[in-house]
């Protein structure tokens, strides 16, 4: 009798083992029972990372959880595979919303969400601004302000944005006193027609034009790192220099491109080099290399002394007599804009590709992996490197973001995954994640705004109706 009971018990346990083992194994492999639809499924996983932290995650209008306080991450398991309306919410910020499909046994990622503040705080830096010029490598700006002095029309002020310290640089009156031919003119007669910083932001080259002397240009070197700032009239420069940039390796030298003639000017010796390049349409300097396109459409590289010329590609760009050009280098790519056509030249593959037409301008992301290009009404993205997080992108993939009814003015990278730009009086921020509908918000409204996104302090600066505003810090 005892043996019989043991045998029955053994058989029961064996049957239970045989029945439960597949269930346990299936469960360990991720399979689940969907009791709502009475089916066996392999659920998916949802992972996101959002800023600001502690944001709420909704699936089809139902709150699932909050992102964590430390990393802003959210991880949700055992999600039945199907499409969901996913919303990320936080009080004081615009909602982020997409319809995405959670697939069986896969992870759906949203790793680059940035919520945009609804009512950003702005402060007025100055109510007398007529223009502003941001330093290229330091967190500072030169302000052009209306002057209240009887002898002056405007003055340049230097603002250290880190310390919030403002100091006087020069006024139009001081410039006129340095220039014999301008001494008798009225202050309202002269204006800044061009201003260029050295790479280290210590020196500024200023081009002054006169309403009365329309064919004349006057040049000055302003050394803002000195105390007090030093202004030198470059009286040996007697003709229009055209486009000017400082030599990035030597801030005592500048390059000048005028009428397709490229020259170098030595500010120390006060000489204009006889070593010139002719028929130059556009150029770009990277490290010790000088890249340029000539008027035939050929593309060359030389050193900064204009020697050792080497043709980069056998292809010729389509140049006309009145063509304009822009060149930018981000290894291994050259971005070349000829009139309203954008080309991409891959140096490693020696390939030239037409990307888009018409375009107005382009801008590279800070990580140098993406290119935003735009015309008056449309913005698109070109991926320069393979993107491994979702949405996956291959090198050369393009993503059309959106079209607007008002003209696009300026475009900046807000971070590596969002853009900030203005159309008409509206300043907008958009993501570049092209899964489902792209999230775009109207960030703020200003009349005829001139905008600048400062990547150093993560603030937007807006010039409108004589007021220069700065926002609060907008991204981490």
Buried (B, 14 or more C-beta within 10 A) or exposed (E): EEEEEEEEEEEEEEEEEEEEEEEEEBEEEBBBEBEEEEEEBBBBBBBBBBBBBEBBBBBEEEEBEBBEEEEBEBEBEEBBBBEBEBBBBBEEBBBBBBEBEBBBEBEBBBEBBBBBBEEBEBEEBBEBBBBBBBBBEBBBBBBBBBBEEEEBBBBBBBBBBEEEEBEEBBBBBBBBBBBEEBEEBEBEBBBBEBBBBBBBBBBBBBBBBBEEBEEBBBBBBBBBEEEEBEBEBBBEBEEBBBEBBBBBEBBBBBBBBBEBEBBBBBBEEEEBBEEEBEBBBBBBBBEEBBBBBBBEBBBBBBEBEBEEEEEBBEEEBEBEEEBEBBBBBBEEBBBBBBBEBBBBBBBEEEEBEEBBEEBBBBBBBEEEBBBBBBBEBBBBBBBBEEBEEBBEBEEEBBBEBBEBEEEBBBBBBBBEBBBBBBBBEBBBBBBBBBBBEBBBBEBBEBEEBBBBBBEEEBBBBBBBEEBBBBBEEBBE
